[in-house]
Amino acid sequence: MRHYNIPVFIPELACPFRCVYCNQYNISGTCKAPEPKEVNGIIEKHLQTIDYMNNDVEIAFFGGSFTALPQEQQNVYLEIAKPWIDSRKIKGIRISTRPDYIDEEILQNLKNNHVTAIELGAQSLNDKVLSLAGRGHNAAQIERAAIMIRNMGFETGLQMMTGLPGDTEKSTMETAHRIIELGAQTTRIYPTLVIEDTDLAELYQQGKYKPQSLEKAADLCAWLYLLFQTAGVKVLRMGLHPSENFYEGGSLIAGPFHPAFGEIAMTRVWNYRLKDIIPERAEKLIVSAHPTQINAVIGHRKTNKEWLLDKFRYVEFKAEPGLKKEQIHVDFY
């Protein structure tokens, strides 16, 4: 059974701050939030391509600070989902929001209206980094909100970013460890990009901000992925998923963007796993992985395969349904 989100983007809707990196109109390709009557059309369109009878499907209100909306407006959006949930075509609702717009009353209203998962834009759990990013809240507020969400039975997600102003690999890893300690069930990892019409773009043009390289961002995300997986935290995404206009239309100024960033990072993940188990000397190598993971093991543009062929005379990759998705097995002769 697979999980599907039906995304409804509400860019910057109700967000009381504009972070240094943020211009969601460029990122999402959406100039305004959809009218409530448009949401049904979005749902219908997506359900035409999803086998909802045999998979879990959620409506996901992403892009804005959902709980910063007046409660009446929140409920207008949430009530749209009710007939779809009653018909069992939709499992529930997922929202993204800010940690400083969470309290017991807000959470109870969400629970009463079929919200099943809440993702907090944490970005960092370092107060200096949060301040430089213009987030408008501190790490203690993230921790408080995450604990409240978890204790009320919602699936709890904490999104994080890498390469923010003032951030280091050390503080990034500390954020990841704290996300684990807070009991998050899911996370998303977004390398910081420099987008037009943002404060970060000005800092970059003034030489006061240097973005991560693609190589370093992918490498750090791979280590974060391995850390989260070991701790049982599901990584829902690595890298931004922009509109076509974003990567064809020029709103990106700088930063580690690639349309296949997640694949590149997963190539690194499997590379590190292979390094742990391949022999120093052998003639023939047979690498087995779950059928859904075999392409990732081979690597983006066959990077891992070519790396192994430099070390061994013969390399074969086999799909093995009996293995778990995170497992890999190597035979050598």
Secondary structure in CASP SS format (residue, H / E / C, confidence):
PFRMAT SS
TARGET T0000
AUTHOR 0000-0000-0000
METHOD secondary structure of the structure
MODEL  1
M C 1.00
R C 1.00
H E 1.00
Y E 1.00
N E 1.00
I E 1.00
P E 1.00
V E 1.00
F E 1.00
I C 1.00
P C 1.00
E C 1.00
L C 1.00
A C 1.00
C C 1.00
P C 1.00
F C 1.00
R C 1.00
C C 1.00
V C 1.00
Y C 1.00
C C 1.00
N C 1.00
Q H 1.00
Y H 1.00
N H 1.00
I H 1.00
S H 1.00
G C 1.00
T C 1.00
C C 1.00
K C 1.00
A C 1.00
P C 1.00
E C 1.00
P H 1.00
K H 1.00
E H 1.00
V H 1.00
N H 1.00
G H 1.00
I H 1.00
I H 1.00
E H 1.00
K H 1.00
H H 1.00
L H 1.00
Q C 1.00
T C 1.00
I C 1.00
D C 1.00
Y C 1.00
M C 1.00
N C 1.00
N C 1.00
D E 1.00
V E 1.00
E E 1.00
I E 1.00
A E 1.00
F E 1.00
F E 1.00
G C 1.00
G C 1.00
S C 1.00
F H 1.00
T H 1.00
A H 1.00
L C 1.00
P C 1.00
Q H 1.00
E H 1.00
Q H 1.00
Q H 1.00
N H 1.00
V H 1.00
Y H 1.00
L H 1.00
E H 1.00
I H 1.00
A H 1.00
K H 1.00
P H 1.00
W H 1.00
I H 1.00
D H 1.00
S C 1.00
R C 1.00
K C 1.00
I C 1.00
K C 1.00
G E 1.00
I E 1.00
R E 1.00
I E 1.00
S E 1.00
T E 1.00
R C 1.00
P H 1.00
D H 1.00
Y H 1.00
I C 1.00
D C 1.00
E H 1.00
E H 1.00
I H 1.00
L H 1.00
Q H 1.00
N H 1.00
L H 1.00
K H 1.00
N H 1.00
N C 1.00
H C 1.00
V E 1.00
T E 1.00
A E 1.00
I E 1.00
E E 1.00
L E 1.00
G E 1.00
A E 1.00
Q E 1.00
S C 1.00
L C 1.00
N C 1.00
D H 1.00
K H 1.00
V H 1.00
L H 1.00
S H 1.00
L H 1.00
A C 1.00
G C 1.00
R C 1.00
G C 1.00
H C 1.00
N C 1.00
A H 1.00
A H 1.00
Q H 1.00
I H 1.00
E H 1.00
R H 1.00
A H 1.00
A H 1.00
I H 1.00
M H 1.00
I H 1.00
R H 1.00
N H 1.00
M C 1.00
G C 1.00
F C 1.00
E E 1.00
T E 1.00
G E 1.00
L E 1.00
Q E 1.00
M E 1.00
M E 1.00
T E 1.00
G C 1.00
L C 1.00
P C 1.00
G C 1.00
D C 1.00
T C 1.00
E H 1.00
K H 1.00
S H 1.00
T H 1.00
M H 1.00
E H 1.00
T H 1.00
A H 1.00
H H 1.00
R H 1.00
I H 1.00
I H 1.00
E H 1.00
L C 1.00
G C 1.00
A C 1.00
Q C 1.00
T E 1.00
T E 1.00
R E 1.00
I E 1.00
Y E 1.00
P E 1.00
T C 1.00
L C 1.00
V E 1.00
I E 1.00
E C 1.00
D C 1.00
T C 1.00
D H 1.00
L H 1.00
A H 1.00
E H 1.00
L H 1.00
Y H 1.00
Q H 1.00
Q C 1.00
G C 1.00
K C 1.00
Y C 1.00
K C 1.00
P C 1.00
Q C 1.00
S C 1.00
L H 1.00
E H 1.00
K H 1.00
A H 1.00
A H 1.00
D H 1.00
L H 1.00
C H 1.00
A H 1.00
W H 1.00
L H 1.00
Y H 1.00
L H 1.00
L H 1.00
F H 1.00
Q H 1.00
T H 1.00
A H 1.00
G C 1.00
V C 1.00
K E 1.00
V E 1.00
L E 1.00
R E 1.00
M E 1.00
G C 1.00
L C 1.00
H C 1.00
P C 1.00
S C 1.00
E H 1.00
N H 1.00
F H 1.00
Y H 1.00
E H 1.00
G H 1.00
G C 1.00
S C 1.00
L E 1.00
I E 1.00
A E 1.00
G C 1.00
P C 1.00
F C 1.00
H C 1.00
P C 1.00
A C 1.00
F H 1.00
G H 1.00
E H 1.00
I H 1.00
A H 1.00
M H 1.00
T H 1.00
R H 1.00
V H 1.00
W H 1.00
N H 1.00
Y H 1.00
R H 1.00
L H 1.00
K H 1.00
D H 1.00
I H 1.00
I C 1.00
P C 1.00
E C 1.00
R C 1.00
A C 1.00
E C 1.00
K E 1.00
L E 1.00
I E 1.00
V E 1.00
S E 1.00
A E 1.00
H C 1.00
P C 1.00
T C 1.00
Q C 1.00
I H 1.00
N H 1.00
A H 1.00
V H 1.00
I H 1.00
G C 1.00
H H 1.00
R H 1.00
K H 1.00
T H 1.00
N H 1.00
K H 1.00
E H 1.00
W H 1.00
L H 1.00
L H 1.00
D C 1.00
K C 1.00
F C 1.00
R C 1.00
Y E 1.00
V E 1.00
E E 1.00
F E 1.00
K E 1.00
A E 1.00
E C 1.00
P C 1.00
G C 1.00
L C 1.00
K C 1.00
K C 1.00
E C 1.00
Q C 1.00
I E 1.00
H E 1.00
V E 1.00
D E 1.00
F E 1.00
Y C 1.00
END
